[in-house]
Amino acid sequence: MTVSTPAQTSPGSDCREAFRAAYENRYTWDPGFSGYCGRCIWQQGDRTVEGRFEVGADLKAKVTGVDDAEVEKAMASQLWEVAIHRVRRSFDQVHGDNTFTAGTTTDEGLEVLIGGKGEGDRYRIKDRVVTMVHRHIHGTVVTIHTGSTTDTGSGYLSRTYTSQYADPSTGEARGGLSRFEDTFVPLEASGPWILEQRVISTEAHGQTPASTQSFRFLDCSSL
């Protein structure tokens, strides 16, 4: 099947197949994921917290050996968030009830306007990569811009990207803009690609100061 590139797609036309190609190019884990475990290290400024973690076959993340409840929750949250995005779900299962209409084209790629079940959501795609996500989730809007990716040989993973939450009615920011840098590596010799390090830098917002924190997941092995 030949998939139209953004340069060939005119505004208002159907771009389901172009979006499908980008969706199916994301890296996901093969069925039968057994889970993995290792050491986890959180760092912010001159403060460092270490513990151990386990991500089960059910994708639930458990962190042990950490006395700070907020840090423990943050570590587990990163592991869980990455894991749920590695679950392989078919395009039709996720987007079967949506329509896909081409919008404008910029350097970031072709705008994809969603109708149907996902009405109001929009994306941008370029070279079979989803470069922008604008989605309504649980009463808020999140906008993500991808700057660079990691090619696993079996699909791509976002490497650098920004994330901003906002009020869906007013567009007012909810929290500062966050910049992410993710490092992924294969588990053992030929296992699934997992998160080795995530650095999050968040801009100041209101009374909340700017911050940078890093999460590292080391010495990992399969369960």
Secondary structure, 3 states (H helix, E strand, C coil): CCCCCHHHCCCCCECHHHHHHHHHCECCCCCCCCCEEEEEEEEECCEEEEEEEEECCCCCEEEECCCCHHHHHHHHHHHHHHHHCCCCCCHHHHHCCEEEEEEEEECCEEEEEEEECCCCCEEEEECCEEEEEEEEECCEEEEEEEEEEEECCCCEEEEEEEEEEECCCCCCECCCCEEEEEEEEECCCCCCEEEEEEEEEECCECCECCEEEEEEEEEEEEC
